[in-house]
């Protein structure tokens, strides 16, 4: 699975967390993953069927993309 983008959340509840977007639209799941990680033990991910759903979720975060 290819990582499309990574960055750091700048404000809000998840300030300083790492954010990454994984494009699996042509792969096994046919969708997109959004991962938020505080460290190796703490984080969560979400799966989205469409790019529009993913973009709506990402718009909720203030992110500095790498």
C-alpha positions in Angstrom: 0.0 0.0 0.0 1.4 3.3 -1.0 1.6 6.3 1.4 0.3 9.2 -0.5 1.0 11.9 2.1 2.4 12.3 5.6 2.3 15.4 7.8 1.9 16.7 11.4 -1.3 18.0 13.0 -0.7 21.6 14.1 -3.7 22.4 16.3 -6.6 20.8 18.2 -7.0 17.6 20.1 -4.4 15.8 18.1 -1.7 18.5 18.0 1.8 17.1 17.1 0.3 13.7 16.0 1.6 12.3 12.7 -1.0 12.0 10.0 -0.7 9.8 6.9 -3.0 9.1 4.0 -2.7 5.7 2.3 -4.2 5.2 -1.2 -5.4 1.7 -1.7 -8.1 2.6 -4.3 -6.5 0.3 -6.8 -5.8 -2.4 -4.2 -7.4 -4.9 -2.0 -9.8 -2.5 -0.1 -10.6 -0.2 -3.0 -10.5 2.8 -0.7 -8.3 5.2 1.4 -6.9 5.0 4.9 -6.3 7.9 7.2 -3.9 7.1 10.1 -3.2 9.3 13.1 -0.4 8.3 15.4 0.8 9.9 18.6 3.6 7.2 19.1 4.1 3.5 18.4 1.4 2.5 20.9 -1.2 5.2 20.5 -3.2 6.1 17.4 -6.1 5.2 15.2 -7.1 4.8 11.6 -10.2 5.3 9.5 -11.1 3.8 6.1 -13.0 5.8 3.4 -14.6 4.4 0.3 -14.2 7.6 -1.7 -11.6 10.4 -2.0 -14.4 12.9 -1.3 -15.1 11.3 2.1 -11.4 11.3 2.9 -11.0 15.0 1.9 -13.9 16.0 4.1 -12.3 14.3 7.1 -8.8 15.8 6.4 -10.4 19.3 6.1 -11.1 19.0 9.9 -7.4 19.0 10.6 -4.8 21.8 10.4 -1.9 19.9 8.9 1.7 20.7 7.9 2.3 18.2 5.1 5.8 16.9 4.6 
